[in-house]
Structure formats: C-alpha cells, structure tokens
Amino acid sequence: MTTKEIHRGEIYFVDLNPTQGREQAGQRPVLVLSIDAINKLPLVVTVVVGTKGANISRDYPTNIRISPAESGLSLETVFMGFQIRSLDPSRFPDAPAGKISDSVLEKVENVVRYCLGL
C-alpha cells in the first residue's frame, strides 16, 4: 500500500460531506495546516476550509483572501480561519491543486490564531 504524501501549505480539493449545520459542505479547497510530522502518521490532517473569493464580498479578520498567483489555483480563494477540520487522509486526492508560500502561510496562521484566541 502506497501512502500519499500530504504537506503543510498545500491546497487540495476534497469532498467535505457529510456535514451538519453551518459546516462547509461539498467539494472545497482546503489548506493543510498540520505539520508534516503529523501528516506522515496514519492519523488525520488538519486543514482550514476555503471558498471562492466571489462568495465573500467583504474582508473580515476571520478570513484570508488568497490570489491565484499566491495559491496556484485558478480562482481567488478565501480561507476561513473559523472553519478548521481534521480529515482522514483518504479524502485527499493524490496530488495537490496548489501550494502557498511560507509568507502567505504565516498570514493564514495569524488569522487562525485570531479565531482561536491564541
């Protein structure tokens, strides 16, 4: 059995169903937040969930807007720091759809810290 490699800072499109209530549902971009040491284990991968930039007209301190140039995705994406999930690696496709730089990842970390009061 081959284990796929999932790395911090990569963006994947994953199916988040089933969901309940206000959880983001369906096929969504997710940004890997968990460290690679954890991602290599047979555990879960912690992500922050994104949506199309067009879906969110205003900027909030709980979100970070990332351009296609910064992400490698075809559309502007807003990652919501309050939508954090831990997912089984089997939800992830074999290859990422994009990746962000360390400087952009630092901005995402700051948004998540804000949302968690850290």
C-alpha positions in Angstrom: 0.0 0.0 0.0 1.4 3.4 -1.0 1.0 6.3 1.4 0.3 9.6 -0.3 2.4 12.5 0.9 0.4 15.5 2.2 2.4 18.6 3.2 1.8 21.7 5.2 0.9 24.6 2.9 -0.6 22.5 0.1 -4.1 23.1 -1.1 -6.4 20.2 -2.1 -9.9 19.9 -3.3 -11.7 17.5 -1.1 -15.3 16.4 -0.5 -16.3 17.6 2.9 -19.6 15.7 3.0 -21.3 14.5 5.2 -21.7 17.7 7.2 -24.1 19.2 9.7 -25.5 22.7 10.2 -23.2 25.6 9.2 -20.2 23.4 8.3 -18.9 24.0 4.8 -20.1 21.2 2.5 -19.3 19.6 -0.8 -16.1 19.8 -2.9 -14.0 22.6 -1.4 -10.4 23.8 -1.4 -8.7 23.0 1.9 -5.3 24.3 3.0 -3.2 21.9 5.1 -2.2 23.4 8.4 -0.9 20.4 10.3 2.8 19.8 10.4 4.4 17.3 8.1 5.5 15.1 11.1 1.8 14.5 11.9 0.7 14.3 8.2 3.1 11.4 7.7 1.4 9.4 10.5 -1.8 7.3 10.0 -3.8 9.9 11.8 -5.7 12.9 10.4 -4.7 16.0 8.5 -5.8 19.4 9.9 -7.0 21.9 7.4 -8.7 25.3 7.0 -11.6 25.3 4.6 -11.8 27.8 1.7 -14.5 29.1 -0.7 -14.5 31.1 -3.9 -13.5 34.7 -3.4 -16.7 35.8 -5.2 -18.8 34.2 -2.4 -17.4 36.6 0.2 -17.7 40.3 -0.7 -16.1 41.8 2.4 -12.9 41.1 4.1 -13.2 40.0 7.8 -10.4 39.4 10.3 -11.5 35.8 10.4 -10.7 35.2 6.8 -7.7 35.5 4.4 -8.1 36.2 0.7 -5.5 34.5 -1.5 -5.0 35.3 -5.1 -4.4 32.8 -7.9 -0.8 33.9 -8.1 -0.3 33.1 -4.4 -2.1 29.8 -4.5 -1.7 28.2 -7.9 -5.4 27.8 -8.1 -7.5 29.2 -11.0 -9.7 31.4 -8.8 -9.2 33.8 -5.9 -9.9 31.8 -2.7 -10.9 32.9 0.8 -9.8 30.6 3.6 -12.0 30.9 6.7 -10.0 30.7 9.9 -13.0 29.6 11.9 -13.7 26.6 9.5 -10.9 24.2 10.7 -11.4 20.5 10.3 -9.3 17.3 10.8 -9.8 15.0 7.9 -8.8 11.4 7.1 -6.1 11.2 4.5 -8.3 9.0 2.3 -10.4 12.1 1.5 -7.4 13.7 -0.3 -6.6 13.2 -4.0 -3.1 12.0 -4.9 -1.8 15.5 -5.9 -2.4 19.0 -4.5 -4.1 21.6 -6.6 -1.9 24.4 -5.3 0.5 25.5 -2.7 1.2 28.7 -0.8 4.5 30.3 0.2 5.8 30.4 3.8 5.0 34.1 4.0 1.3 33.6 2.9 1.1 30.6 5.3 2.2 32.9 8.1 -0.7 35.2 7.3 -3.1 32.2 7.4 -1.6 31.2 10.8 -2.3 34.7 12.2 -5.9 34.5 11.1 -6.3 31.1 12.7 -4.7 32.3 15.9 -7.2 35.3 15.9 -10.1 32.9 15.5 -8.9 30.6 18.3 -7.8 33.3 20.7 -4.2 32.2 20.7 
